[in-house]
Amino acid sequence: MTVLKVNGRPVEISNRGDRTLATALREDLGLIGVRVSCAEGECGSCTVLVDNKPMTSCLMLAQQAKGKEIVTIEGMANGDDLHPIQQAFIEEQGFQCGFCTPGLILSTKAFLAENPNPTADEVSVGMSGNICRCGAYPYIVKAVLKAAELMDETATA
Amino acid sequence: MKSAFTYERAGSPAEAVALLAKHGPDAMIWAGGTDMTLQWQQEKVSPTVCIDIRDISELDYIEIDNSGIRIGAMASLASLERSADRHHILTMLSDITKLMATPQTRTLATVGGNLCNASPAADLSPAFVALDATVKIFSALGARKVSMLDFFKGVNKTEVGPAELLEEVFIPLPDDGDVQASYKRIDRTVVDIALVNGSAAVTVGSDGVISKVGLGLGAVAPIILNAPDASAALEGLKLSDVTREKLAKVAAIAAKHAKPITDVRASAGYRQDMVEIMLRRSLEDSISKHGGTL
């Protein structure tokens, strides 16, 4: 078995080479918040954080993640306390069907770590790797800006 | 059916080529793996062993000195994107990476992997050809250097041999004067490959004379093309004597080298017409960056 560190905990996955990280997270670990839509690295639904960087887990082999820290949507909340980004997406209704939302939230986390006080235009470019087929983009931009605000409050509180 | 394969991780170039030698031709290198994982899923390649070189951190660098810019093969597209403020040529290359894939895929994808995939429509390749870049290829016998132009051998084919590994791209900087470059492409949508593309790199000496012109034509042949006769038509001119008409003539000469095909993405005729325009605009842009007025 291969040991990965997912959402802060060591977990075991199959040591087969020929599996994507998305498959291992979903099938071995039941982390079905990792959504695979296009499976070609274009839509961003399967985005997870690997050592804090956003990566398309459908294009990455599970074994490539060995020794790295992985965060999925399941690792964002702290117990019952939602992460400020999750809270912001709810408050601004930054989704419709919700399929792309886990990927968007993880992209937001990486984006705000690099640019904590973005403009709306910077958000659009920063989120360009996540496709929302419902077209909720204006609300998503508002949600990311709101998340920046909430995280700023949390940081200064 | 997708092939089953085992996984090996190399920690150094020497380990990677040793693993290649050990496992034979069905072992394949995964750099960022974004093309490889896709091609494996689409059953275009059937590896039995994946050799992951992602952890070869000694090849993950972007360095600048007086002689030129060195980009390690394992530098990600995301780090090239973030190198924009370090040199004006890196600014231009950074702008190219923004046309490539998505932010998440750029964190995985590497410069070396992009070159080794050898797509005729690749975005960085024409710029590297125009900039007269060379690559360093590692093997157990030592390193060898190949020009970027000679690196590409066909669609998905490169000069890298069965027990070799791409190590570095080197972009020379002029001893006298400065080089400015530009890249233009036609695409259908975002997150799309180029239908046709072109790049120009123009060096102007301290005397104000154009000393070197490099051109790169993409997606109009199985490999990236250059156009020495078109370059020569501009070399030796004073920057202040360059006109739009002159650049249009140079682009027309260069476009004659194109051997485009018709496919689902574009017709040969369209590609033939557009590559000339991509080159003309790249030349105009490079001249403008030098402060030349057209």
Interface residues (C-beta under 8 A of the other chain):
Chain A: N15 R16 G17 D18 T20 A39 E40 G41 E42 G44 T47 K53 P54 M55 T56 C58 L59 M60 L61 Q63 Q64 K66 S107 F111 G126 S128 G129 N130
Chain B: K2 S3 A4 F5 T6 Y7 R9 W30 G33 T34 T37 L38 W40 Q41 V49 C50 D52 R54 A78 A101 T102 P103 Q104 T105 T107 L108 V190 V191
